[in-house]
Amino acid sequence: MGRLTDSIDLIAALALLLSLVAVAWPFLFYPLILRLLPTKAEQPAAGPPPSASLLFCAYNEAAAMPEKLANLAMLKARHPALEILAFDDGSSDETAALIEARGDLVTLLRGPGRSGKAHGMKLLAARAQGDVLIFTDANVMLDPDAIDNLLARYADPDIGGVLGALHYMGDGESATASVGSLYWRIEERLKDEESRTGNVLGADGSIFSIRRALYPDFPDSVLDDLTVSMAVVFAGKRLVKAKDVIARERLVAARGDEYRRKVRIAARAWHTHSHLRPQLRRMRGVDRFKYASRKIVRWFGGLFILTGIVAAGTLAMRISPMLYMVGGLTGVFILWRGLRSRGGPFAAAVDIVLAYFATLQGVAKAMTGRTVTIWNPAKSR
């Protein structure tokens, strides 16, 4: 009986330790390992910058369109040869009309109804003429020198894709926005280190680009930004980040909006992972390590948290039933306070845990064959 008790204690302690390491891995241990890797220098060659096409999809973004169109007009004035293409995914508001009114600035393509961002981006990419395709979102604004700084990185012929840096606005509006801002700052630093050491493993849709010749074919059900950016790595070219290519976007402030957004993104991310799995297996070892550390481990963070809670509860019960009860009541209190608060440490703790479980829910949804091809803009931006 004593040996069985000791074994239970040991298994619970190991499960708790491994869970803590797994949850901390993408944010603590992985960045430390990246810092130990050598820098891979770029080798630019003299020559004119490539031509470019800027592409974005929109659905019910009428509120963002005046600022977006003004931003595009500013970029076009700085780069008269810049081609700008937009796809309207069957908006029920004035999005398409606002874009169409600026036909001198933007070429508008319309979908037959809701067909999804991936479908729209494929249509835009097939229509584009630029040597470099620049992808962004309808609610994202680019800094004046973003295009110059982005195209300059293509002077190195080994570079096949360039990401920008996303700066979020409105991080003080709620605990959800504050946690989202902190998470994204960590994400941006990880991309900086991945870029310095070779390749960034995947882009988000706010601002990234690739050489048009590398644009892949893919189904409408996948995440187009992850699929398209990873095509650069699969082609043996470098996918790098330019910190001076700055895009700006407002954070989602409402907890429910952010939860649904994370479920949707995670479901499509796992579906995309399944689609890309044969090519992922052929990547270099260091790139497979990066991909697993920044994506796969994070996708299952909610499972690691659940395992840690069960293990901690088991150990607490073994030590003292009173300790188990106090720990459980403390957890319930933090959850109750966090859900009722819009700010403060309890709300931040709850938002962090909810983010992990939203991601896990999305992955589980995709594993059962359910995914999402269309999107709706968050109302709390």
C-alpha positions in Angstrom: 0.0 0.0 0.0 2.9 2.4 0.8 4.5 1.8 -2.5 1.2 2.5 -4.4 0.8 5.7 -2.4 4.4 6.8 -3.2 3.8 6.0 -6.9 0.6 8.1 -7.0 2.5 11.0 -5.4 5.4 10.7 -7.8 3.1 10.5 -10.9 1.1 13.5 -9.7 4.2 15.5 -9.0 5.7 14.7 -12.4 2.4 15.5 -14.1 2.3 18.9 -12.3 5.9 19.7 -13.2 5.6 18.7 -16.9 2.3 20.7 -17.1 4.0 23.8 -15.7 6.9 23.4 -18.2 4.6 22.9 -21.1 2.5 26.0 -20.3 5.6 28.1 -19.9 7.5 26.6 -22.8 6.4 29.0 -25.6 6.9 32.1 -23.5 9.9 31.3 -21.3 12.0 28.3 -22.3 11.6 28.6 -26.1 12.7 32.3 -26.2 15.8 31.4 -24.1 16.7 28.6 -26.6 16.2 31.0 -29.6 18.7 33.4 -28.0 21.4 30.7 -28.1 21.0 30.2 -31.8 23.4 32.0 -34.2 22.2 35.0 -36.3 21.6 34.3 -40.0 22.7 37.5 -41.9 20.9 38.8 -44.9 22.8 39.4 -48.1 21.1 42.2 -50.1 22.1 42.8 -53.7 22.0 46.1 -55.6 19.0 46.7 -57.8 15.6 48.4 -58.1 12.9 47.4 -55.6 10.3 44.9 -56.9 6.8 46.0 -58.0 4.0 45.3 -55.5 0.3 44.6 -55.2 -1.5 45.3 -51.9 -4.5 42.9 -51.2 -7.2 42.8 -48.6 -10.6 41.2 -48.0 -13.5 42.9 -46.2 -16.9 41.9 -44.8 -19.1 44.5 -43.1 -16.2 46.9 -42.5 -18.1 50.1 -43.4 -17.1 51.7 -40.1 -13.4 51.2 -40.8 -13.5 52.0 -44.5 -13.1 55.8 -44.4 -9.9 55.5 -42.4 -8.7 52.6 -44.4 -9.3 54.3 -47.7 -7.5 57.4 -46.5 -4.6 55.2 -45.4 -4.5 53.6 -48.8 -4.6 57.0 -50.5 -1.5 58.0 -48.5 0.4 54.9 -49.5 -0.6 55.3 -53.1 0.6 58.9 -53.1 4.0 57.7 -51.9 4.0 54.7 -54.3 2.1 55.6 -57.5 2.8 52.2 -59.1 1.3 50.3 -56.1 -1.6 48.1 -57.2 -4.4 47.9 -54.6 -7.0 45.2 -54.9 -9.9 44.5 -52.5 -12.4 41.6 -52.2 -15.9 42.2 -50.7 -17.3 39.0 -49.2 -21.0 39.8 -49.6 -21.1 42.6 -47.1 -24.6 43.6 -46.0 -23.5 47.2 -45.1 -22.0 50.0 -47.2 -18.5 48.4 -47.4 -18.5 47.6 -51.1 -20.1 50.9 -52.0 -17.5 52.9 -50.1 -14.6 50.9 -51.8 -16.3 51.2 -55.2 -16.6 54.9 -54.9 -12.7 55.0 -54.8 -12.3 53.1 -58.1 -9.4 55.4 -58.9 -7.6 54.0 -55.9 -8.8 50.4 -55.4 -9.9 47.7 -57.8 -12.9 45.9 -56.2 -13.8 42.3 -56.7 -17.1 41.0 -55.4 -18.0 37.6 -54.2 -21.3 35.8 -55.0 -22.1 35.8 -51.2 -20.2 34.5 -48.2 -17.3 32.5 -49.5 -14.6 33.3 -47.0 -11.3 35.2 -46.8 -9.2 32.4 -48.3 -11.3 32.2 -51.4 -11.2 36.0 -51.7 -7.4 36.2 -51.3 -7.0 33.5 -54.0 -9.0 35.6 -56.4 -7.0 38.7 -55.6 -3.7 36.9 -55.9 -4.7 35.6 -59.4 -5.6 39.1 -60.5 -2.5 40.9 -59.0 0.4 41.9 -61.3 3.1 42.9 -58.7 6.3 40.9 -58.2 5.5 41.0 -54.4 2.0 40.4 -52.9 1.3 42.4 -49.7 -1.5 41.1 -47.6 -3.3 43.1 -44.9 -6.7 43.4 -43.2 -9.6 45.8 -43.8 -9.3 47.3 -40.3 -5.4 47.6 -40.3 -3.6 50.8 -41.0 0.0 50.9 -42.3 2.6 53.5 -41.4 3.8 55.8 -44.2 7.1 54.1 -44.7 5.8 50.5 -44.4 5.9 49.7 -48.1 9.4 51.2 -48.6 10.8 49.2 -45.7 9.1 46.0 -46.7 10.2 46.0 -50.3 13.8 46.9 -49.3 14.1 43.5 -47.6 13.6 41.8 -51.0 17.0 43.0 -52.1 18.2 39.6 -50.7 17.2 37.1 -53.4 17.1 34.3 -50.7 14.2 36.1 -49.0 10.8 34.9 -50.2 8.5 36.5 -47.7 8.5 39.5 -45.3 6.3 40.1 -42.2 5.6 43.4 -40.6 5.1 44.3 -36.9 1.5 44.7 -35.6 1.0 47.4 -33.0 -2.3 47.1 -31.2 -4.3 50.1 -30.0 -6.8 50.4 -27.1 -5.0 48.0 -24.7 -6.4 50.0 -21.7 -10.1 49.5 -22.5 -10.5 46.2 -20.7 -8.6 43.3 -19.1 -9.3 41.3 -22.3 -7.6 44.0 -24.4 -4.7 44.3 -21.9 -4.1 40.6 -21.9 -4.3 40.5 -25.7 -1.8 43.3 -26.0 0.7 41.6 -23.6 0.3 38.3 -25.5 0.9 40.0 -28.8 4.0 41.8 -27.6 5.5 38.5 -26.5 4.5 37.0 -29.9 6.2 39.9 -31.8 9.4 39.3 -29.8 9.3 35.6 -30.6 9.0 36.4 -34.3 12.0 38.8 -34.0 14.1 36.0 -32.7 12.9 33.5 -35.2 13.6 35.9 -38.0 17.1 36.6 -36.7 17.9 32.9 -36.6 16.5 32.0 -40.0 12.7 31.7 -40.6 9.6 32.9 -38.9 7.2 30.0 -38.7 4.0 31.5 -40.0 2.5 34.9 -40.4 -0.8 36.5 -39.3 -3.0 38.4 -41.8 -2.4 42.0 -40.5 0.7 42.6 -42.6 2.9 40.1 -44.5 4.1 39.6 -48.0 5.6 37.0 -50.4 7.0 36.9 -53.9 4.1 36.3 -56.3 5.9 33.3 -57.8 5.7 31.4 -54.5 1.9 31.8 -54.0 0.5 28.3 -53.5 -2.7 26.6 -54.3 -4.9 25.6 -51.3 -8.5 24.9 -50.3 -10.9 27.6 -49.1 -11.1 26.0 -45.6 -7.6 26.7 -44.4 -6.0 29.8 -42.9 -4.7 31.6 -45.9 -2.1 33.7 -44.0 -0.5 30.6 -42.4 -0.7 28.5 -45.6 0.7 31.3 -47.9 3.5 32.3 -45.5 4.6 28.7 -44.9 4.8 28.2 -48.6 7.9 30.4 -48.5 9.6 28.1 -46.0 8.6 25.0 -48.0 10.1 26.5 -51.1 13.5 26.8 -49.4 13.4 30.6 -49.1 13.6 32.7 -46.0 10.5 34.1 -44.2 11.7 37.1 -42.2 10.2 39.9 -40.1 10.9 43.6 -40.6 10.4 45.5 -37.3 10.2 48.8 -39.2 7.2 47.7 -41.2 4.5 48.8 -38.8 0.8 48.0 -39.0 -1.8 49.3 -36.4 -5.1 47.7 -35.4 -7.6 48.1 -32.5 -7.8 45.3 -30.0 -11.0 43.3 -29.3 -12.3 44.6 -25.9 -15.2 42.3 -25.1 -14.4 38.9 -23.6 -17.1 37.1 -25.6 -15.9 38.5 -28.9 -12.3 37.5 -28.1 -13.3 34.0 -27.0 -15.2 33.3 -30.2 -12.4 34.8 -32.3 -9.8 32.5 -30.7 -12.1 29.4 -31.2 -12.5 30.2 -34.8 -8.8 30.9 -35.4 -7.7 27.8 -33.5 -10.1 25.5 -35.4 -8.8 26.8 -38.8 -5.2 26.7 -37.6 -5.5 23.0 -36.7 -7.3 22.3 -40.0 -4.5 24.1 -41.8 -1.9 22.1 -39.8 -3.5 18.9 -41.0 -3.4 20.1 -44.6 0.3 21.1 -44.3 1.5 18.1 -42.4 3.3 16.3 -45.3 5.3 19.5 -46.1 5.9 20.2 -42.4 7.6 16.9 -42.0 10.1 17.7 -44.7 11.3 21.0 -43.1 14.7 21.3 -41.5 15.0 20.2 -37.9 15.4 23.7 -36.5 12.2 24.8 -38.3 10.3 21.8 -37.1 11.4 22.7 -33.5 10.3 26.3 -34.0 6.9 25.3 -35.3 6.2 22.8 -32.5 7.4 25.2 -29.8 5.4 28.3 -31.0 2.3 26.5 -32.3 1.6 22.9 -31.3 2.6 23.3 -27.7 0.5 26.4 -27.4 -2.6 24.8 -29.1 -2.7 22.2 -26.3 -2.0 24.7 -23.4 -5.6 24.3 -22.1 -5.0 20.5 -21.8 -1.8 21.1 -19.9 -3.6 23.5 -17.5 -6.3 20.9 -16.8 -3.7 18.2 -16.2 -1.8 20.5 -13.8 -5.0 21.3 -11.9 -5.9 17.6 -11.5 -2.3 16.8 -10.4 -2.2 19.7 -8.0 -5.5 18.7 -6.5 -4.3 15.1 -6.1 -1.2 16.2 -4.3 -3.1 18.7 -2.1 -5.6 15.9 -1.1 -2.7 13.6 -0.2 -1.2 16.3 2.0 -4.4 17.5 3.6 -8.1 17.5 2.7 -8.2 21.0 4.2 -5.5 22.2 1.8 -7.5 20.7 -1.1 -10.6 22.5 0.0 -8.8 25.8 0.5 -7.2 25.5 -3.0 -10.5 24.7 -4.6 -12.3 27.6 -3.0 -9.5 29.9 -3.9 -9.8 28.9 -7.5 -13.5 29.3 -7.5 -13.2 32.8 -5.9 -10.6 33.9 -8.5 -12.9 32.7 -11.3 -15.9 34.4 -9.8 -14.1 37.7 -9.3 -12.4 37.6 -12.7 -15.7 36.9 -14.6 -17.4 39.8 -12.9 -14.5 42.3 -13.4 -13.5 44.3 -16.4 -10.0 45.0 -15.1 -7.4 44.0 -12.5 -5.4 40.9 -11.8 -8.3 38.5 -11.3 -9.9 39.5 -14.7 -6.4 39.2 -16.3 -5.9 35.7 -14.9 -9.3 34.6 -16.1 -8.7 36.0 -19.6 -5.4 34.1 -19.8 -7.1 30.8 -18.9 -10.1 31.5 -21.2 -7.7 32.1 -24.1 -6.1 28.7 -23.5 -9.4 26.9 -23.3 -10.8 28.8 -26.4 -7.8 27.6 -28.3 -8.2 24.0 -27.1 -11.9 24.1 -27.9 -11.1 25.3 -31.5 -8.5 22.5 -31.9 -11.0 19.9 -30.6 -13.6 21.3 -33.0 -11.3 20.9 -35.9 -10.3 17.4 -34.9 -13.9 16.3 -35.2 -14.1 17.6 -38.7 -15.7 21.0 -38.0 -14.1 24.2 -39.2 -15.0 27.7 -40.2 -14.5 29.4 -43.6 -16.3 32.7 -43.0 -15.7 35.4 -40.4 -17.5 38.3 -38.8 -15.7 41.4 -37.5 -15.8 41.8 -33.8 -18.2 44.5 -32.6 -16.0 45.5 -29.6 -13.0 46.7 -31.7 
